[in-house]
Amino acid sequence: MDCCCDREHLSFMKGLCVCVCVCVCVCVSVCADLLPASCGEEMTRGFLQELVDILLGFICKSNQRSSKVLDFHHPHQLKEGLEGFSLDLPDQPETLEQLLVDCRDTLKYGVSTGHPRFFNQLSSGLDVIGVAGEWLTSTANTNMFTYEVSPVFLLIEEVLLKKMRSIVGWADDEGDGLFCPGGTISNLYSILLARYHFYPEVKTRGMGALPRLAMFTSEHSHYSVKKSAAVLGIGTENVVVVKCDERGKIIPAALETSIATAKEKGLVPFYVNATAGTTVYGAFDPLNAIADICHSHTLWMHVDAAWGGGLLMSDRHRMKLQGIERACSVTWNPHKMMGVPLQCSAILVKKRGLLQECNKLGAQYLFQMDKPYDVSYDTGDKSIQCGRHVDVFKLWLMWKAKGSDGFGSQVNKCLENAEYLYDQLQKRTEFELVFKNKPEHSNVCFWYIPPSLRSLPPGSDRDRRLHQVAPRIKGRMMEKGSVLIGYQPLGTKVNFFRCVFSNPATQQEDIDFLLDEICKLGADL
């Protein structure tokens, strides 16, 4: 019998005399033939080995500059089906061969975020050790609520949180924390805890028992602050947006004025969010000045260092977060500057025990007090979730592999890339920087000025036309798949490109390619 498998992708049991037999079987085998099916070990081993080959092929291809960052198709094309790739769900099981083809095609039509020329998001790169950690985590398939089902992972989380708190600058006997499903949830925790700290009755009596609260954040802060206020019933109208300087840093005097104005209106200030590494400009708020204001008004100070927290690993750059040790809580996303596979975000809290007090409900089917071990390690009641994914192992394994110094070198390289781009933009007349200052973080914001606009004087007509340039270049960029970079408007500034560096695989040649490609794609606009 001839084997119908595509040998490029389906080459089970290489080197074994049963290769052909296994291939033949796989063409007609389905999921039910894998473990825990009787005698399913050989088929399972072959299936997973082939899957690993597909994944390794993708990883290797992602690091080849000749490969595309993405093979773009419009939503209707993917929904209608491409070359045998169908999103439809069948009534009858499909073969293992088809499942492997589906895995291959899912990667093919997706975005290669590990590509050295992917500059689109704050999280990028493809760390092999981190991938290995994620594979092990999925294989273990356990939960982070009790020690009895997750003994090693819970201890790893404890070690990591203690290490991160010490790097922030807190004493060994201070603090607590959790790994959360992203920076938005970490920021939500900070507001939840701040509210409970000042008004513990909210847990039982609700917002109706509280005065009208006011929160403060900069106009360049992440939208998750307002979103959290909406989720928690505080209301987006009670989030006071504080003015920033031209570089995107919160102005301390404006914060003082905003607090006084809120009090005059009958609101009760309780929380200030400072940003260490804003999403667009990469700006760092003046943390010590904000801490002084929070201290004088008895306010909770949170530092959203989701993007900038990684700079704490660098002896060269950690001074940009000076004053973070004075915060009541900190958000830090290792899946950004530290390159950990998504997702990996932590909320660090200075007051020990507050997480437990705020969130504990003591479900008896999980948190029995008469277990045969120290039940203080049953940390699930500190979380607003029940089930919690293991996000810690990949970070722990990467830390083992790189050491703190290795992470510091990685951060330094990313910021060196940003400085190189900044220098190149200053030299090339077809580009304009959004602001002239040297970048603090790895964010570099700029406009491409096509030949048709270079002789136009500043004004509304030039702005209107320039506003269309970045989106059109981005569209062409996606169709071609050669490189990917984000854009956005901000305030009165029309659409500009924002290049961010968090992938250690990116080299100066990739930056040169980016600028040349933008010029090629936009020359006729």
C-alpha positions in Angstrom: 0.0 0.0 0.0 1.4 3.4 -0.9 1.7 6.0 1.8 -0.2 9.2 1.1 1.7 11.3 3.6 3.6 14.4 2.5 7.1 13.2 3.3 8.4 16.7 3.8 6.2 17.1 6.8 5.2 13.6 7.8 8.3 11.5 8.4 7.5 9.5 11.5 10.0 7.3 13.2 12.9 8.3 11.1 15.6 5.6 11.0 13.3 2.9 12.2 12.3 0.0 9.9 8.6 0.6 10.8 8.6 4.1 9.3 6.5 3.3 6.3 4.1 1.3 8.4 3.6 4.1 10.8 3.1 6.6 7.9 0.4 4.3 6.5 -1.3 4.0 9.8 -1.2 7.8 10.5 -3.0 8.5 7.2 -6.1 6.7 8.6 -5.5 7.1 12.3 -7.3 9.6 14.5 -6.9 11.2 18.0 -8.5 8.1 19.6 -5.5 6.0 18.5 -3.2 8.1 20.7 -2.5 7.6 24.4 -4.3 6.8 26.6 -5.6 4.3 24.0 -4.3 0.7 24.5 -1.1 0.2 22.5 -1.1 3.9 21.6 2.4 4.7 22.8 4.2 4.2 19.5 1.6 6.2 17.5 1.8 9.0 20.2 5.5 9.1 20.0 5.5 9.3 16.2 2.8 12.0 16.2 4.6 14.2 18.7 8.0 13.7 17.1 6.5 15.0 13.8 4.9 17.9 15.6 8.2 18.8 17.1 9.7 18.7 13.6 7.1 21.2 12.4 7.7 23.5 15.4 11.5 23.3 15.0 11.1 24.1 11.3 9.1 27.2 12.2 11.6 28.3 14.8 14.5 28.0 12.4 12.6 29.7 9.6 11.6 32.6 12.0 15.3 33.4 12.3 16.0 33.4 8.6 15.9 37.0 7.3 15.0 35.7 3.8 11.7 34.4 5.2 8.5 36.5 5.6 7.4 38.0 8.8 3.9 37.1 7.7 2.1 35.5 4.8 -0.9 37.9 4.9 -4.4 37.0 3.9 -7.6 38.9 4.5 -10.1 37.5 7.0 -12.6 36.4 4.3 -9.8 34.4 2.6 -8.9 32.5 5.7 -12.5 31.8 6.5 -13.2 30.5 3.0 -10.3 28.1 3.2 -6.9 28.1 1.6 -5.1 25.2 0.0 -6.9 22.6 2.1 -6.7 24.7 5.3 -10.2 25.0 6.8 -11.4 26.6 10.0 -14.6 24.6 9.9 -15.3 22.1 12.6 -16.2 18.6 11.4 -18.7 16.2 12.9 -16.4 13.2 12.3 -12.8 13.0 13.5 -10.1 13.9 10.9 -6.9 12.0 10.5 -3.7 12.7 12.4 -2.1 13.6 9.1 -4.7 16.3 8.6 -4.2 17.6 12.1 -0.4 17.9 11.5 -1.1 19.8 8.2 -3.5 22.1 10.2 -0.7 22.8 12.7 1.7 23.5 9.9 -0.7 25.8 8.1 -1.7 27.6 11.3 1.9 28.6 11.7 2.3 29.4 8.0 -0.6 31.9 7.9 0.2 33.5 11.3 2.7 36.1 12.2 6.3 35.3 13.0 6.8 37.4 16.1 10.2 35.9 16.6 11.5 37.2 13.3 14.3 39.8 13.7 12.3 42.2 11.6 9.1 42.1 13.6 9.0 45.5 15.3 5.2 45.7 15.8 4.6 44.9 19.4 6.3 45.4 22.8 6.6 41.7 23.1 8.6 39.9 20.4 11.4 37.4 20.0 11.5 33.6 20.3 13.6 32.4 23.2 14.3 28.7 22.8 14.7 28.1 26.6 11.4 29.9 27.2 9.7 27.7 24.5 11.1 24.6 26.3 9.6 25.9 29.5 6.2 26.5 28.0 6.2 22.9 26.5 7.0 21.4 29.9 4.3 23.6 31.5 1.7 22.4 29.0 2.8 18.8 29.5 2.5 19.0 33.3 -1.0 20.6 32.7 -1.6 21.6 36.3 -3.0 24.5 38.2 -1.5 27.2 40.4 -4.1 27.2 43.3 -2.8 24.6 45.8 0.5 23.1 46.7 -1.0 19.6 46.5 -1.4 19.8 42.7 1.4 22.2 41.9 4.2 21.8 44.5 7.3 22.8 42.4 5.6 25.5 40.4 4.3 27.3 43.5 7.7 27.3 45.1 9.2 28.6 41.8 6.7 31.4 41.9 7.7 32.3 45.5 11.4 32.4 44.5 10.7 34.5 41.4 8.5 37.0 43.3 11.0 37.4 46.1 13.8 38.0 43.5 11.8 40.6 41.6 10.8 42.4 44.8 14.4 42.6 45.8 15.4 44.0 42.4 12.6 46.6 42.8 14.4 47.6 46.1 12.1 46.2 48.8 13.3 44.5 52.0 13.3 40.7 52.2 10.5 40.8 54.8 8.3 43.1 52.7 5.9 42.3 50.0 3.8 39.7 48.2 2.7 39.2 44.6 1.2 37.0 41.9 1.7 36.2 38.3 -1.3 37.4 36.3 -2.7 36.9 32.8 -1.1 40.1 31.5 -0.3 43.7 32.5 -3.9 44.8 32.3 -4.9 42.4 35.1 -1.8 43.2 37.1 -2.9 46.9 37.0 -6.4 45.9 37.9 -5.1 44.2 41.0 -3.3 47.3 42.1 -6.5 49.4 42.0 -8.5 46.5 43.7 -5.9 46.4 46.5 -5.6 50.1 46.9 -9.4 50.4 47.3 -9.5 47.6 49.8 -6.5 49.0 51.7 -8.4 52.3 52.4 -12.0 50.9 52.4 -12.0 47.2 53.4 -15.8 47.4 53.8 -16.1 47.4 50.0 -15.5 43.7 49.9 -18.8 43.0 51.7 -20.9 46.1 51.2 -19.9 47.2 47.7 -19.3 50.6 46.2 -22.5 52.0 47.6 -20.8 52.2 51.0 -17.9 54.3 49.7 -17.5 57.9 48.8 -16.9 58.9 45.2 -13.3 57.9 44.6 -10.8 59.6 42.3 -7.8 58.0 40.6 -5.0 59.8 38.8 -2.9 58.7 35.8 -1.0 60.4 33.0 -2.4 61.2 29.5 0.3 58.8 28.2 -0.6 55.9 30.5 -1.9 52.6 29.3 -5.7 52.3 28.7 -5.9 49.5 31.2 -6.1 52.0 34.0 -9.4 53.4 32.8 -10.6 49.9 31.8 -9.9 48.7 35.4 -11.8 51.6 36.8 -14.8 50.6 34.7 -14.6 47.0 35.7 -14.3 47.8 39.4 -17.2 50.1 39.4 -15.2 53.3 40.1 -16.1 54.7 36.7 -14.0 56.1 33.9 -15.2 59.6 34.6 -13.4 59.4 38.0 -10.1 58.7 36.4 -8.3 62.1 36.3 -5.9 62.3 33.3 -2.9 64.4 34.3 -1.0 66.5 31.8 2.4 65.4 30.6 5.4 67.4 29.2 6.4 67.2 25.6 8.4 64.0 26.2 5.4 62.2 27.7 6.3 62.4 31.4 3.7 63.3 33.9 4.1 66.9 35.3 4.3 66.7 39.1 2.8 70.2 39.5 -0.1 69.2 37.3 -0.7 66.1 39.5 -0.8 68.4 42.6 -3.3 70.6 40.9 -5.5 67.7 39.8 -5.6 66.3 43.3 -6.6 69.7 44.8 -9.3 70.2 42.1 -10.7 66.7 42.7 -11.1 67.4 46.4 -12.8 70.7 45.7 -15.4 68.8 43.6 -16.1 66.5 46.5 -14.2 63.5 45.2 -11.9 61.4 47.5 -8.4 60.8 45.9 -6.9 57.4 46.8 -4.7 56.1 43.9 -2.0 57.4 41.6 -0.7 55.4 38.6 2.9 56.3 37.5 4.2 54.8 34.3 7.7 53.5 33.9 8.0 53.1 30.1 4.9 54.5 28.3 3.5 52.4 25.5 4.1 54.9 22.7 7.0 57.2 23.7 8.7 54.9 26.2 8.8 57.7 28.8 9.4 57.3 32.5 7.4 59.4 34.9 9.4 61.1 37.7 8.8 58.5 40.3 10.4 60.2 43.3 8.4 63.4 42.8 5.2 61.4 42.4 6.1 59.4 45.6 6.5 62.7 47.5 3.0 63.8 46.4 1.4 60.5 47.3 3.1 60.6 50.7 1.8 64.1 51.4 -1.8 63.2 50.5 -1.8 59.6 51.8 -2.4 58.0 48.4 -1.6 54.6 47.0 1.2 54.8 44.5 1.3 52.2 41.8 4.0 52.0 39.1 3.0 50.4 35.8 6.4 49.1 34.8 4.9 46.5 32.4 7.1 47.8 29.6 10.0 49.4 31.6 10.4 46.9 34.4 12.9 45.0 32.4 15.4 47.9 32.6 15.8 47.1 36.3 17.9 44.1 35.1 20.4 46.5 33.6 23.0 48.3 35.7 23.3 50.8 32.8 19.6 51.8 32.7 18.0 50.9 36.0 18.4 54.5 37.3 15.6 55.5 35.0 13.2 53.8 37.5 14.7 55.5 40.5 12.0 55.8 43.2 10.2 52.7 42.2 11.1 51.2 45.6 8.7 53.8 47.2 5.7 52.4 45.3 2.9 50.5 47.1 2.6 48.1 44.1 4.4 47.5 40.8 3.4 45.8 37.5 6.2 44.1 35.7 5.9 42.1 32.5 8.8 39.7 31.8 7.1 38.8 28.5 8.1 42.2 27.2 11.7 43.4 27.6 13.0 40.2 29.1 11.7 38.2 26.1 9.7 35.5 28.0 7.1 33.8 25.9 3.6 35.2 26.4 2.1 35.4 28.9 4.2 36.4 31.9 3.2 39.3 34.1 3.5 40.0 37.8 1.8 42.3 40.3 4.2 43.0 43.2 2.7 44.4 46.4 4.6 46.0 49.2 2.2 45.2 52.0 2.4 41.6 52.9 -1.0 39.8 53.5 -3.1 42.4 51.6 -3.7 40.1 48.6 -5.0 37.4 50.9 -7.2 39.7 52.9 -8.7 41.4 49.9 -9.5 38.3 47.8 -9.8 35.4 50.3 -13.2 33.5 50.3 -12.0 30.2 51.6 -13.7 27.7 49.3 -13.7 24.5 51.3 -13.3 22.2 48.3 -9.8 23.7 47.6 -8.5 25.4 50.8 -9.0 22.9 53.6 -7.0 23.9 56.7 -6.3 20.3 57.8 -4.0 19.2 54.9 -0.8 17.3 55.7 1.5 20.2 54.8 1.9 23.9 55.4 -1.3 25.3 53.8 0.2 28.8 53.6 1.5 27.5 50.2 -2.0 27.2 49.0 -1.9 30.6 47.4 -4.9 30.4 45.2 -7.1 32.4 47.5 -4.9 35.4 46.9 -6.1 35.5 43.3 -9.4 36.7 41.9 -9.2 33.7 39.6 -9.7 30.1 40.5 -7.8 28.3 37.8 -4.4 30.0 37.1 -2.0 29.1 34.3 1.6 28.3 35.2 3.4 31.3 33.8 6.5 31.0 36.1 8.4 28.0 34.9 9.5 29.5 31.6 10.8 32.6 33.3 12.6 30.6 36.0 14.2 28.4 33.4 15.3 31.4 31.3 16.7 33.0 34.5 18.7 29.8 35.1 20.0 29.8 31.6 20.9 33.5 31.3 21.5 34.7 34.9 20.6 38.2 35.9 23.6 39.5 34.0 22.4 37.8 30.8 19.0 39.6 31.1 20.9 42.8 31.7 23.0 42.4 28.5 19.8 41.6 26.6 18.1 44.8 27.7 21.3 46.8 26.9 21.4 45.4 23.4 17.7 46.4 22.7 18.4 49.9 23.9 21.5 50.1 21.8 19.4 49.2 18.8 17.1 52.1 19.6 20.0 54.5 19.8 21.3 53.2 16.4 17.9 53.8 14.8 17.7 57.3 16.4 21.1 58.1 15.0 20.2 56.9 11.5 16.9 58.9 11.5 18.8 62.0 12.3 21.1 61.5 9.3 18.4 60.8 6.7 16.4 63.7 5.3 13.4 61.6 4.3 12.6 61.0 8.0 11.5 63.3 10.9 11.7 62.4 14.5 8.5 62.9 16.5 10.6 64.5 19.2 14.3 65.4 19.1 15.3 63.9 22.5 17.3 60.7 22.6 15.1 57.7 23.4 14.9 56.7 27.1 13.6 53.3 26.3 13.6 51.2 23.1 10.7 53.2 21.6 11.6 55.3 18.6 8.9 57.4 17.0 9.2 59.0 13.5 7.5 60.1 10.3 8.5 59.1 6.8 8.2 62.1 4.5 7.6 60.9 0.9 9.1 63.1 -2.0 5.7 64.6 -2.7 5.5 66.2 0.7 9.0 67.3 1.2 8.5 70.8 -0.3 5.2 71.5 1.5 5.2 74.0 4.3 4.0 72.9 7.7 0.2 73.2 8.0 -3.1 71.5 7.9 -2.7 70.3 4.2 0.6 68.7 4.9 -0.6 67.1 8.1 -3.7 65.7 6.4 -1.6 64.1 3.7 1.1 63.0 6.1 -1.6 61.3 8.2 -2.3 58.9 5.4 1.3 57.9 4.7 2.0 55.5 7.6 -1.2 53.5 7.2 -0.7 53.0 3.4 2.9 51.9 3.9 1.8 49.5 6.7 -0.8 48.0 4.3 1.9 47.4 1.6 4.3 46.1 4.3 1.7 43.5 5.4 1.0 42.4 1.8 4.7 42.0 1.1 5.5 40.4 4.5 9.0 41.7 4.6 8.9 43.6 7.9 6.3 44.8 10.4 6.1 48.0 12.4 3.3 49.8 14.2 1.9 53.3 13.8 -0.5 55.6 15.5 -1.5 59.2 16.0 -1.1 60.9 19.4 -2.8 64.1 20.5 -2.3 66.7 17.7 0.4 64.6 16.0 -0.7 62.8 12.9 0.1 59.1 12.3 3.7 58.2 12.9 5.7 55.0 13.0 6.6 53.6 16.4 9.5 51.1 16.4 10.1 49.1 19.5 13.0 46.7 20.3 12.6 43.7 22.6 14.0 41.0 20.3 17.7 40.2 21.0 17.9 38.6 17.5 17.5 42.1 15.9 20.8 43.5 14.4 21.7 46.8 12.9 21.3 45.3 9.4 17.6 44.8 10.3 17.2 48.4 11.2 18.8 49.5 8.0 16.5 47.2 6.1 13.5 48.7 7.9 14.3 52.2 6.8 15.1 51.2 3.3 11.9 49.2 3.0 9.8 52.1 4.2 11.4 54.3 1.6 10.7 51.8 -1.1 7.1 51.2 -0.1 6.3 54.9 0.3 8.3 56.6 -2.5 5.3 57.1 -4.8 2.9 58.3 -2.1 
